[in-house]
């Protein structure tokens, strides 16, 4: 595994953890939710721009994508 791939994986893990913390859900639930409602696909596809933003911004962006795809958390 090269350094760029390792950085991406670390970023995805950090985003999932931050998402779970923000919505007071488990990491496993956050992962499944983000997978089902396309939040992970978004963060994967938009990594080049998203990783330059704060984790809070990434969490908000993932939430908005999931919400548009039928996911709703409060």
mmCIF file of the N, C-alpha and C atoms, coordinates in Angstrom:
data_MODEL
# 
_entry.id   MODEL 
# 
loop_
_atom_site.group_PDB 
_atom_site.id 
_atom_site.type_symbol 
_atom_site.label_atom_id 
_atom_site.label_alt_id 
_atom_site.label_comp_id 
_atom_site.label_asym_id 
_atom_site.label_entity_id 
_atom_site.label_seq_id 
_atom_site.pdbx_PDB_ins_code 
_atom_site.Cartn_x 
_atom_site.Cartn_y 
_atom_site.Cartn_z 
_atom_site.occupancy 
_atom_site.B_iso_or_equiv 
_atom_site.pdbx_formal_charge 
_atom_site.auth_seq_id 
_atom_site.auth_comp_id 
_atom_site.auth_asym_id 
_atom_site.auth_atom_id 
_atom_site.pdbx_PDB_model_num 
ATOM 1   N N  . UNK A 1 1  ? 0.848   -1.167 0.000  1.00 0.00 ? 1  UNK A N  1 
ATOM 2   C CA . UNK A 1 1  ? 0.000   0.000  0.000  1.00 0.00 ? 1  UNK A CA 1 
ATOM 3   C C  . UNK A 1 1  ? 0.899   1.237  0.000  1.00 0.00 ? 1  UNK A C  1 
ATOM 4   N N  . UNK A 1 2  ? 0.608   2.154  -0.908 1.00 0.00 ? 2  UNK A N  1 
ATOM 5   C CA . UNK A 1 2  ? 1.427   3.359  -0.962 1.00 0.00 ? 2  UNK A CA 1 
ATOM 6   C C  . UNK A 1 2  ? 0.906   4.410  0.021  1.00 0.00 ? 2  UNK A C  1 
ATOM 7   N N  . UNK A 1 3  ? 1.665   5.458  0.161  1.00 0.00 ? 3  UNK A N  1 
ATOM 8   C CA . UNK A 1 3  ? 1.354   6.500  1.147  1.00 0.00 ? 3  UNK A CA 1 
ATOM 9   C C  . UNK A 1 3  ? 0.023   7.191  0.853  1.00 0.00 ? 3  UNK A C  1 
ATOM 10  N N  . UNK A 1 4  ? -0.253  7.477  -0.415 1.00 0.00 ? 4  UNK A N  1 
ATOM 11  C CA . UNK A 1 4  ? -1.503  8.143  -0.781 1.00 0.00 ? 4  UNK A CA 1 
ATOM 12  C C  . UNK A 1 4  ? -2.713  7.285  -0.411 1.00 0.00 ? 4  UNK A C  1 
ATOM 13  N N  . UNK A 1 5  ? -2.634  6.001  -0.686 1.00 0.00 ? 5  UNK A N  1 
ATOM 14  C CA . UNK A 1 5  ? -3.718  5.089  -0.346 1.00 0.00 ? 5  UNK A CA 1 
ATOM 15  C C  . UNK A 1 5  ? -3.902  5.013  1.169  1.00 0.00 ? 5  UNK A C  1 
ATOM 16  N N  . UNK A 1 6  ? -2.811  4.980  1.889  1.00 0.00 ? 6  UNK A N  1 
ATOM 17  C CA . UNK A 1 6  ? -2.870  4.954  3.350  1.00 0.00 ? 6  UNK A CA 1 
ATOM 18  C C  . UNK A 1 6  ? -3.509  6.236  3.893  1.00 0.00 ? 6  UNK A C  1 
ATOM 19  N N  . UNK A 1 7  ? -3.164  7.374  3.305  1.00 0.00 ? 7  UNK A N  1 
ATOM 20  C CA . UNK A 1 7  ? -3.756  8.650  3.719  1.00 0.00 ? 7  UNK A CA 1 
ATOM 21  C C  . UNK A 1 7  ? -5.255  8.679  3.465  1.00 0.00 ? 7  UNK A C  1 
ATOM 22  N N  . UNK A 1 8  ? -5.665  8.153  2.318  1.00 0.00 ? 8  UNK A N  1 
ATOM 23  C CA . UNK A 1 8  ? -7.093  8.111  1.987  1.00 0.00 ? 8  UNK A CA 1 
ATOM 24  C C  . UNK A 1 8  ? -7.857  7.257  2.996  1.00 0.00 ? 8  UNK A C  1 
ATOM 25  N N  . UNK A 1 9  ? -7.329  6.094  3.299  1.00 0.00 ? 9  UNK A N  1 
ATOM 26  C CA . UNK A 1 9  ? -7.994  5.199  4.243  1.00 0.00 ? 9  UNK A CA 1 
ATOM 27  C C  . UNK A 1 9  ? -8.102  5.861  5.618  1.00 0.00 ? 9  UNK A C  1 
ATOM 28  N N  . UNK A 1 10 ? -7.035  6.502  6.051  1.00 0.00 ? 10 UNK A N  1 
ATOM 29  C CA . UNK A 1 10 ? -7.065  7.218  7.339  1.00 0.00 ? 10 UNK A CA 1 
ATOM 30  C C  . UNK A 1 10 ? -8.113  8.315  7.333  1.00 0.00 ? 10 UNK A C  1 
ATOM 31  N N  . UNK A 1 11 ? -8.233  9.015  6.213  1.00 0.00 ? 11 UNK A N  1 
ATOM 32  C CA . UNK A 1 11 ? -9.224  10.086 6.092  1.00 0.00 ? 11 UNK A CA 1 
ATOM 33  C C  . UNK A 1 11 ? -10.642 9.521  6.164  1.00 0.00 ? 11 UNK A C  1 
ATOM 34  N N  . UNK A 1 12 ? -10.899 8.423  5.450  1.00 0.00 ? 12 UNK A N  1 
ATOM 35  C CA . UNK A 1 12 ? -12.228 7.815  5.476  1.00 0.00 ? 12 UNK A CA 1 
ATOM 36  C C  . UNK A 1 12 ? -12.602 7.375  6.893  1.00 0.00 ? 12 UNK A C  1 
ATOM 37  N N  . UNK A 1 13 ? -11.648 6.766  7.573  1.00 0.00 ? 13 UNK A N  1 
ATOM 38  C CA . UNK A 1 13 ? -11.888 6.321  8.954  1.00 0.00 ? 13 UNK A CA 1 
ATOM 39  C C  . UNK A 1 13 ? -12.185 7.515  9.861  1.00 0.00 ? 13 UNK A C  1 
ATOM 40  N N  . UNK A 1 14 ? -11.428 8.588  9.690  1.00 0.00 ? 14 UNK A N  1 
ATOM 41  C CA . UNK A 1 14 ? -11.657 9.794  10.494 1.00 0.00 ? 14 UNK A CA 1 
ATOM 42  C C  . UNK A 1 14 ? -13.034 10.382 10.211 1.00 0.00 ? 14 UNK A C  1 
ATOM 43  N N  . UNK A 1 15 ? -13.444 10.393 8.956  1.00 0.00 ? 15 UNK A N  1 
ATOM 44  C CA . UNK A 1 15 ? -14.758 10.927 8.596  1.00 0.00 ? 15 UNK A CA 1 
ATOM 45  C C  . UNK A 1 15 ? -15.887 10.083 9.181  1.00 0.00 ? 15 UNK A C  1 
ATOM 46  N N  . UNK A 1 16 ? -15.756 8.781  9.114  1.00 0.00 ? 16 UNK A N  1 
ATOM 47  C CA . UNK A 1 16 ? -16.774 7.895  9.676  1.00 0.00 ? 16 UNK A CA 1 
ATOM 48  C C  . UNK A 1 16 ? -16.866 8.100  11.194 1.00 0.00 ? 16 UNK A C  1 
ATOM 49  N N  . UNK A 1 17 ? -15.719 8.186  11.852 1.00 0.00 ? 17 UNK A N  1 
ATOM 50  C CA . UNK A 1 17 ? -15.701 8.407  13.295 1.00 0.00 ? 17 UNK A CA 1 
ATOM 51  C C  . UNK A 1 17 ? -16.305 9.742  13.683 1.00 0.00 ? 17 UNK A C  1 
ATOM 52  N N  . UNK A 1 18 ? -15.985 10.784 12.932 1.00 0.00 ? 18 UNK A N  1 
ATOM 53  C CA . UNK A 1 18 ? -16.531 12.115 13.222 1.00 0.00 ? 18 UNK A CA 1 
ATOM 54  C C  . UNK A 1 18 ? -18.039 12.135 12.976 1.00 0.00 ? 18 UNK A C  1 
ATOM 55  N N  . UNK A 1 19 ? -18.476 11.451 11.940 1.00 0.00 ? 19 UNK A N  1 
ATOM 56  C CA . UNK A 1 19 ? -19.904 11.358 11.640 1.00 0.00 ? 19 UNK A CA 1 
ATOM 57  C C  . UNK A 1 19 ? -20.631 10.659 12.785 1.00 0.00 ? 19 UNK A C  1 
ATOM 58  N N  . UNK A 1 20 ? -20.071 9.546  13.237 1.00 0.00 ? 20 UNK A N  1 
ATOM 59  C CA . UNK A 1 20 ? -20.665 8.798  14.350 1.00 0.00 ? 20 UNK A CA 1 
ATOM 60  C C  . UNK A 1 20 ? -20.747 9.657  15.604 1.00 0.00 ? 20 UNK A C  1 
ATOM 61  N N  . UNK A 1 21 ? -19.686 10.382 15.885 1.00 0.00 ? 21 UNK A N  1 
ATOM 62  C CA . UNK A 1 21 ? -19.663 11.235 17.076 1.00 0.00 ? 21 UNK A CA 1 
ATOM 63  C C  . UNK A 1 21 ? -20.701 12.350 16.979 1.00 0.00 ? 21 UNK A C  1 
ATOM 64  N N  . UNK A 1 22 ? -20.792 12.987 15.822 1.00 0.00 ? 22 UNK A N  1 
ATOM 65  C CA . UNK A 1 22 ? -21.729 14.103 15.667 1.00 0.00 ? 22 UNK A CA 1 
ATOM 66  C C  . UNK A 1 22 ? -23.166 13.669 15.887 1.00 0.00 ? 22 UNK A C  1 
ATOM 67  N N  . UNK A 1 23 ? -23.517 12.474 15.406 1.00 0.00 ? 23 UNK A N  1 
ATOM 68  C CA . UNK A 1 23 ? -24.899 12.017 15.506 1.00 0.00 ? 23 UNK A CA 1 
ATOM 69  C C  . UNK A 1 23 ? -25.129 11.026 16.639 1.00 0.00 ? 23 UNK A C  1 
ATOM 70  N N  . UNK A 1 24 ? -24.115 10.850 17.496 1.00 0.00 ? 24 UNK A N  1 
ATOM 71  C CA . UNK A 1 24 ? -24.210 9.966  18.663 1.00 0.00 ? 24 UNK A CA 1 
ATOM 72  C C  . UNK A 1 24 ? -24.684 8.563  18.274 1.00 0.00 ? 24 UNK A C  1 
ATOM 73  N N  . UNK A 1 25 ? -24.012 8.006  17.266 1.00 0.00 ? 25 UNK A N  1 
ATOM 74  C CA . UNK A 1 25 ? -24.290 6.657  16.801 1.00 0.00 ? 25 UNK A CA 1 
ATOM 75  C C  . UNK A 1 25 ? -22.980 5.874  16.819 1.00 0.00 ? 25 UNK A C  1 
ATOM 76  N N  . UNK A 1 26 ? -23.071 4.568  16.718 1.00 0.00 ? 26 UNK A N  1 
ATOM 77  C CA . UNK A 1 26 ? -21.850 3.763  16.711 1.00 0.00 ? 26 UNK A CA 1 
ATOM 78  C C  . UNK A 1 26 ? -21.118 3.911  15.381 1.00 0.00 ? 26 UNK A C  1 
ATOM 79  N N  . UNK A 1 27 ? -19.846 3.597  15.388 1.00 0.00 ? 27 UNK A N  1 
ATOM 80  C CA . UNK A 1 27 ? -19.068 3.630  14.150 1.00 0.00 ? 27 UNK A CA 1 
ATOM 81  C C  . UNK A 1 27 ? -19.637 2.656  13.124 1.00 0.00 ? 27 UNK A C  1 
ATOM 82  N N  . UNK A 1 28 ? -20.067 1.486  13.588 1.00 0.00 ? 28 UNK A N  1 
ATOM 83  C CA . UNK A 1 28 ? -20.637 0.491  12.675 1.00 0.00 ? 28 UNK A CA 1 
ATOM 84  C C  . UNK A 1 28 ? -21.923 1.007  12.035 1.00 0.00 ? 28 UNK A C  1 
ATOM 85  N N  . UNK A 1 29 ? -22.789 1.640  12.838 1.00 0.00 ? 29 UNK A N  1 
ATOM 86  C CA . UNK A 1 29 ? -24.025 2.194  12.289 1.00 0.00 ? 29 UNK A CA 1 
ATOM 87  C C  . UNK A 1 29 ? -23.694 3.311  11.304 1.00 0.00 ? 29 UNK A C  1 
ATOM 88  N N  . UNK A 1 30 ? -22.746 4.161  11.655 1.00 0.00 ? 30 UNK A N  1 
ATOM 89  C CA . UNK A 1 30 ? -22.351 5.262  10.764 1.00 0.00 ? 30 UNK A CA 1 
ATOM 90  C C  . UNK A 1 30 ? -21.841 4.715  9.438  1.00 0.00 ? 30 UNK A C  1 
ATOM 91  N N  . UNK A 1 31 ? -20.991 3.699  9.509  1.00 0.00 ? 31 UNK A N  1 
ATOM 92  C CA . UNK A 1 31 ? -20.453 3.103  8.283  1.00 0.00 ? 31 UNK A CA 1 
ATOM 93  C C  . UNK A 1 31 ? -21.581 2.567  7.408  1.00 0.00 ? 31 UNK A C  1 
ATOM 94  N N  . UNK A 1 32 ? -22.479 1.789  7.998  1.00 0.00 ? 32 UNK A N  1 
ATOM 95  C CA . UNK A 1 32 ? -23.581 1.207  7.227  1.00 0.00 ? 32 UNK A CA 1 
ATOM 96  C C  . UNK A 1 32 ? -24.512 2.275  6.656  1.00 0.00 ? 32 UNK A C  1 
ATOM 97  N N  . UNK A 1 33 ? -24.800 3.297  7.441  1.00 0.00 ? 33 UNK A N  1 
ATOM 98  C CA . UNK A 1 33 ? -25.640 4.408  6.988  1.00 0.00 ? 33 UNK A CA 1 
ATOM 99  C C  . UNK A 1 33 ? -24.978 5.125  5.812  1.00 0.00 ? 33 UNK A C  1 
ATOM 100 N N  . UNK A 1 34 ? -23.701 5.466  5.977  1.00 0.00 ? 34 UNK A N  1 
ATOM 101 C CA . UNK A 1 34 ? -22.979 6.175  4.921  1.00 0.00 ? 34 UNK A CA 1 
ATOM 102 C C  . UNK A 1 34 ? -22.837 5.331  3.658  1.00 0.00 ? 34 UNK A C  1 
ATOM 103 N N  . UNK A 1 35 ? -22.686 4.051  3.824  1.00 0.00 ? 35 UNK A N  1 
ATOM 104 C CA . UNK A 1 35 ? -22.619 3.154  2.671  1.00 0.00 ? 35 UNK A CA 1 
ATOM 105 C C  . UNK A 1 35 ? -23.973 3.095  1.957  1.00 0.00 ? 35 UNK A C  1 
ATOM 106 N N  . UNK A 1 36 ? -25.028 2.903  2.712  1.00 0.00 ? 36 UNK A N  1 
ATOM 107 C CA . UNK A 1 36 ? -26.374 2.762  2.143  1.00 0.00 ? 36 UNK A CA 1 
ATOM 108 C C  . UNK A 1 36 ? -26.840 4.025  1.425  1.00 0.00 ? 36 UNK A C  1 
ATOM 109 N N  . UNK A 1 37 ? -26.563 5.183  2.007  1.00 0.00 ? 37 UNK A N  1 
ATOM 110 C CA . UNK A 1 37 ? -27.079 6.437  1.461  1.00 0.00 ? 37 UNK A CA 1 
ATOM 111 C C  . UNK A 1 37 ? -26.044 7.239  0.678  1.00 0.00 ? 37 UNK A C  1 
ATOM 112 N N  . UNK A 1 38 ? -24.987 6.583  0.264  1.00 0.00 ? 38 UNK A N  1 
ATOM 113 C CA . UNK A 1 38 ? -23.992 7.116  -0.677 1.00 0.00 ? 38 UNK A CA 1 
ATOM 114 C C  . UNK A 1 38 ? -23.045 8.175  -0.122 1.00 0.00 ? 38 UNK A C  1 
ATOM 115 N N  . UNK A 1 39 ? -22.985 8.322  1.201  1.00 0.00 ? 39 UNK A N  1 
ATOM 116 C CA . UNK A 1 39 ? -22.040 9.266  1.797  1.00 0.00 ? 39 UNK A CA 1 
ATOM 117 C C  . UNK A 1 39 ? -20.598 8.836  1.600  1.00 0.00 ? 39 UNK A C  1 
ATOM 118 N N  . UNK A 1 40 ? -20.341 7.529  1.693  1.00 0.00 ? 40 UNK A N  1 
ATOM 119 C CA . UNK A 1 40 ? -18.983 7.032  1.477  1.00 0.00 ? 40 UNK A CA 1 
ATOM 120 C C  . UNK A 1 40 ? -18.579 7.160  0.021  1.00 0.00 ? 40 UNK A C  1 
ATOM 121 N N  . UNK A 1 41 ? -19.499 6.899  -0.889 1.00 0.00 ? 41 UNK A N  1 
ATOM 122 C CA . UNK A 1 41 ? -19.192 7.058  -2.315 1.00 0.00 ? 41 UNK A CA 1 
ATOM 123 C C  . UNK A 1 41 ? -18.834 8.508  -2.609 1.00 0.00 ? 41 UNK A C  1 
ATOM 124 N N  . UNK A 1 42 ? -19.565 9.428  -1.991 1.00 0.00 ? 42 UNK A N  1 
ATOM 125 C CA . UNK A 1 42 ? -19.287 10.850 -2.185 1.00 0.00 ? 42 UNK A CA 1 
ATOM 126 C C  . UNK A 1 42 ? -17.893 11.211 -1.692 1.00 0.00 ? 42 UNK A C  1 
ATOM 127 N N  . UNK A 1 43 ? -17.561 10.794 -0.480 1.00 0.00 ? 43 UNK A N  1 
ATOM 128 C CA . UNK A 1 43 ? -16.266 11.165 0.091  1.00 0.00 ? 43 UNK A CA 1 
ATOM 129 C C  . UNK A 1 43 ? -15.126 10.507 -0.691 1.00 0.00 ? 43 UNK A C  1 
ATOM 130 N N  . UNK A 1 44 ? -15.382 9.334  -1.251 1.00 0.00 ? 44 UNK A N  1 
ATOM 131 C CA . UNK A 1 44 ? -14.395 8.661  -2.100 1.00 0.00 ? 44 UNK A CA 1 
ATOM 132 C C  . UNK A 1 44 ? -14.213 9.426  -3.410 1.00 0.00 ? 44 UNK A C  1 
ATOM 133 N N  . UNK A 1 45 ? -15.324 9.749  -4.067 1.00 0.00 ? 45 UNK A N  1 
ATOM 134 C CA . UNK A 1 45 ? -15.268 10.435 -5.360 1.00 0.00 ? 45 UNK A CA 1 
ATOM 135 C C  . UNK A 1 45 ? -14.726 11.860 -5.253 1.00 0.00 ? 45 UNK A C  1 
ATOM 136 N N  . UNK A 1 46 ? -14.982 12.508 -4.142 1.00 0.00 ? 46 UNK A N  1 
ATOM 137 C CA . UNK A 1 46 ? -14.600 13.922 -3.982 1.00 0.00 ? 46 UNK A CA 1 
ATOM 138 C C  . UNK A 1 46 ? -13.420 14.101 -3.024 1.00 0.00 ? 46 UNK A C  1 
ATOM 139 N N  . UNK A 1 47 ? -12.649 13.060 -2.811 1.00 0.00 ? 47 UNK A N  1 
ATOM 140 C CA . UNK A 1 47 ? -11.540 13.105 -1.857 1.00 0.00 ? 47 UNK A CA 1 
ATOM 141 C C  . UNK A 1 47 ? -10.606 14.282 -2.101 1.00 0.00 ? 47 UNK A C  1 
ATOM 142 N N  . UNK A 1 48 ? -10.250 14.527 -3.338 1.00 0.00 ? 48 UNK A N  1 
ATOM 143 C CA . UNK A 1 48 ? -9.264  15.571 -3.651 1.00 0.00 ? 48 UNK A CA 1 
ATOM 144 C C  . UNK A 1 48 ? -9.681  16.939 -3.116 1.00 0.00 ? 48 UNK A C  1 
ATOM 145 N N  . UNK A 1 49 ? -10.943 17.260 -3.155 1.00 0.00 ? 49 UNK A N  1 
ATOM 146 C CA . UNK A 1 49 ? -11.379 18.551 -2.625 1.00 0.00 ? 49 UNK A CA 1 
ATOM 147 C C  . UNK A 1 49 ? -11.805 18.446 -1.158 1.00 0.00 ? 49 UNK A C  1 
ATOM 148 N N  . UNK A 1 50 ? -12.488 17.368 -0.799 1.00 0.00 ? 50 UNK A N  1 
ATOM 149 C CA . UNK A 1 50 ? -12.998 17.246 0.571  1.00 0.00 ? 50 UNK A CA 1 
ATOM 150 C C  . UNK A 1 50 ? -11.890 17.187 1.617  1.00 0.00 ? 50 UNK A C  1 
ATOM 151 N N  . UNK A 1 51 ? -10.784 16.550 1.312  1.00 0.00 ? 51 UNK A N  1 
ATOM 152 C CA . UNK A 1 51 ? -9.746  16.421 2.344  1.00 0.00 ? 51 UNK A CA 1 
ATOM 153 C C  . UNK A 1 51 ? -9.036  17.741 2.618  1.00 0.00 ? 51 UNK A C  1 
ATOM 154 N N  . UNK A 1 52 ? -9.288  18.753 1.794  1.00 0.00 ? 52 UNK A N  1 
ATOM 155 C CA . UNK A 1 52 ? -8.713  20.073 2.055  1.00 0.00 ? 52 UNK A CA 1 
ATOM 156 C C  . UNK A 1 52 ? -9.595  20.888 3.008  1.00 0.00 ? 52 UNK A C  1 
ATOM 157 N N  . UNK A 1 53 ? -10.809 20.393 3.266  1.00 0.00 ? 53 UNK A N  1 
ATOM 158 C CA . UNK A 1 53 ? -11.738 21.063 4.169  1.00 0.00 ? 53 UNK A CA 1 
ATOM 159 C C  . UNK A 1 53 ? -11.615 20.470 5.569  1.00 0.00 ? 53 UNK A C  1 
ATOM 160 N N  . UNK A 1 54 ? -12.298 21.061 6.500  1.00 0.00 ? 54 UNK A N  1 
ATOM 161 C CA . UNK A 1 54 ? -12.311 20.510 7.857  1.00 0.00 ? 54 UNK A CA 1 
ATOM 162 C C  . UNK A 1 54 ? -13.130 19.223 7.874  1.00 0.00 ? 54 UNK A C  1 
ATOM 163 N N  . UNK A 1 55 ? -12.878 18.403 8.868  1.00 0.00 ? 55 UNK A N  1 
ATOM 164 C CA . UNK A 1 55 ? -13.662 17.176 9.045  1.00 0.00 ? 55 UNK A CA 1 
ATOM 165 C C  . UNK A 1 55 ? -15.133 17.532 9.273  1.00 0.00 ? 55 UNK A C  1 
ATOM 166 N N  . UNK A 1 56 ? -15.397 18.605 9.999  1.00 0.00 ? 56 UNK A N  1 
ATOM 167 C CA . UNK A 1 56 ? -16.779 19.036 10.225 1.00 0.00 ? 56 UNK A CA 1 
ATOM 168 C C  . UNK A 1 56 ? -17.480 19.347 8.906  1.00 0.00 ? 56 UNK A C  1 
ATOM 169 N N  . UNK A 1 57 ? -16.774 19.995 7.990  1.00 0.00 ? 57 UNK A N  1 
ATOM 170 C CA . UNK A 1 57 ? -17.351 20.280 6.672  1.00 0.00 ? 57 UNK A CA 1 
ATOM 171 C C  . UNK A 1 57 ? -17.624 18.988 5.909  1.00 0.00 ? 57 UNK A C  1 
ATOM 172 N N  . UNK A 1 58 ? -16.700 18.051 5.987  1.00 0.00 ? 58 UNK A N  1 
ATOM 173 C CA . UNK A 1 58 ? -16.884 16.761 5.314  1.00 0.00 ? 58 UNK A CA 1 
ATOM 174 C C  . UNK A 1 58 ? -18.084 16.020 5.891  1.00 0.00 ? 58 UNK A C  1 
ATOM 175 N N  . UNK A 1 59 ? -18.238 16.043 7.208  1.00 0.00 ? 59 UNK A N  1 
ATOM 176 C CA . UNK A 1 59 ? -19.379 15.392 7.855  1.00 0.00 ? 59 UNK A CA 1 
ATOM 177 C C  . UNK A 1 59 ? -20.676 16.034 7.379  1.00 0.00 ? 59 UNK A C  1 
ATOM 178 N N  . UNK A 1 60 ? -20.711 17.343 7.329  1.00 0.00 ? 60 UNK A N  1 
ATOM 179 C CA . UNK A 1 60 ? -21.905 18.050 6.869  1.00 0.00 ? 60 UNK A CA 1 
ATOM 180 C C  . UNK A 1 60 ? -22.213 17.704 5.414  1.00 0.00 ? 60 UNK A C  1 
ATOM 181 N N  . UNK A 1 61 ? -21.188 17.666 4.582  1.00 0.00 ? 61 UNK A N  1 
ATOM 182 C CA . UNK A 1 61 ? -21.382 17.311 3.166  1.00 0.00 ? 61 UNK A CA 1 
ATOM 183 C C  . UNK A 1 61 ? -21.899 15.885 3.023  1.00 0.00 ? 61 UNK A C  1 
ATOM 184 N N  . UNK A 1 62 ? -21.326 14.952 3.785  1.00 0.00 ? 62 UNK A N  1 
ATOM 185 C CA . UNK A 1 62 ? -21.792 13.564 3.726  1.00 0.00 ? 62 UNK A CA 1 
ATOM 186 C C  . UNK A 1 62 ? -23.244 13.474 4.181  1.00 0.00 ? 62 UNK A C  1 
ATOM 187 N N  . UNK A 1 63 ? -23.578 14.196 5.238  1.00 0.00 ? 63 UNK A N  1 
ATOM 188 C CA . UNK A 1 63 ? -24.951 14.182 5.731  1.00 0.00 ? 63 UNK A CA 1 
ATOM 189 C C  . UNK A 1 63 ? -25.920 14.699 4.672  1.00 0.00 ? 63 UNK A C  1 
ATOM 190 N N  . UNK A 1 64 ? -25.560 15.774 3.993  1.00 0.00 ? 64 UNK A N  1 
ATOM 191 C CA . UNK A 1 64 ? -26.437 16.343 2.971  1.00 0.00 ? 64 UNK A CA 1 
ATOM 192 C C  . UNK A 1 64 ? -26.635 15.366 1.806  1.00 0.00 ? 64 UNK A C  1 
ATOM 193 N N  . UNK A 1 65 ? -25.577 14.687 1.416  1.00 0.00 ? 65 UNK A N  1 
ATOM 194 C CA . UNK A 1 65 ? -25.684 13.685 0.349  1.00 0.00 ? 65 UNK A CA 1 
ATOM 195 C C  . UNK A 1 65 ? -26.598 12.546 0.798  1.00 0.00 ? 65 UNK A C  1 
ATOM 196 N N  . UNK A 1 66 ? -26.394 12.062 2.003  1.00 0.00 ? 66 UNK A N  1 
ATOM 197 C CA . UNK A 1 66 ? -27.230 10.971 2.519  1.00 0.00 ? 66 UNK A CA 1 
ATOM 198 C C  . UNK A 1 66 ? -28.688 11.399 2.613  1.00 0.00 ? 66 UNK A C  1 
ATOM 199 N N  . UNK A 1 67 ? -28.913 12.600 3.074  1.00 0.00 ? 67 UNK A N  1 
ATOM 200 C CA . UNK A 1 67 ? -30.278 13.109 3.206  1.00 0.00 ? 67 UNK A CA 1 
ATOM 201 C C  . UNK A 1 67 ? -30.957 13.157 1.837  1.00 0.00 ? 67 UNK A C  1 
ATOM 202 N N  . UNK A 1 68 ? -30.238 13.599 0.815  1.00 0.00 ? 68 UNK A N  1 
ATOM 203 C CA . UNK A 1 68 ? -30.785 13.644 -0.542 1.00 0.00 ? 68 UNK A CA 1 
ATOM 204 C C  . UNK A 1 68 ? -31.099 12.251 -1.077 1.00 0.00 ? 68 UNK A C  1 
ATOM 205 N N  . UNK A 1 69 ? -30.384 11.252 -0.550 1.00 0.00 ? 69 UNK A N  1 
ATOM 206 C CA . UNK A 1 69 ? -30.591 9.881  -0.999 1.00 0.00 ? 69 UNK A CA 1 
ATOM 207 C C  . UNK A 1 69 ? -31.509 9.077  -0.077 1.00 0.00 ? 69 UNK A C  1 
ATOM 208 N N  . UNK A 1 70 ? -32.266 9.772  0.763  1.00 0.00 ? 70 UNK A N  1 
ATOM 209 C CA . UNK A 1 70 ? -33.276 9.120  1.588  1.00 0.00 ? 70 UNK A CA 1 
ATOM 210 C C  . UNK A 1 70 ? -32.904 8.870  3.035  1.00 0.00 ? 70 UNK A C  1 
ATOM 211 N N  . UNK A 1 71 ? -31.684 9.190  3.423  1.00 0.00 ? 71 UNK A N  1 
ATOM 212 C CA . UNK A 1 71 ? -31.261 9.009  4.813  1.00 0.00 ? 71 UNK A CA 1 
ATOM 213 C C  . UNK A 1 71 ? -31.610 10.237 5.636  1.00 0.00 ? 71 UNK A C  1 
ATOM 214 N N  . UNK A 1 72 ? -32.083 10.040 6.821  1.00 0.00 ? 72 UNK A N  1 
ATOM 215 C CA . UNK A 1 72 ? -32.410 11.166 7.692  1.00 0.00 ? 72 UNK A CA 1 
ATOM 216 C C  . UNK A 1 72 ? -31.986 10.848 9.126  1.00 0.00 ? 72 UNK A C  1 
ATOM 217 N N  . UNK A 1 73 ? -31.096 11.632 9.652  1.00 0.00 ? 73 UNK A N  1 
ATOM 218 C CA . UNK A 1 73 ? -30.688 11.545 11.042 1.00 0.00 ? 73 UNK A CA 1 
ATOM 219 C C  . UNK A 1 73 ? -30.955 12.894 11.676 1.00 0.00 ? 73 UNK A C  1 
ATOM 220 N N  . UNK A 1 74 ? -31.169 12.897 12.980 1.00 0.00 ? 74 UNK A N  1 
ATOM 221 C CA . UNK A 1 74 ? -31.380 14.159 13.680 1.00 0.00 ? 74 UNK A CA 1 
ATOM 222 C C  . UNK A 1 74 ? -30.354 14.328 14.742 1.00 0.00 ? 74 UNK A C  1 
# 
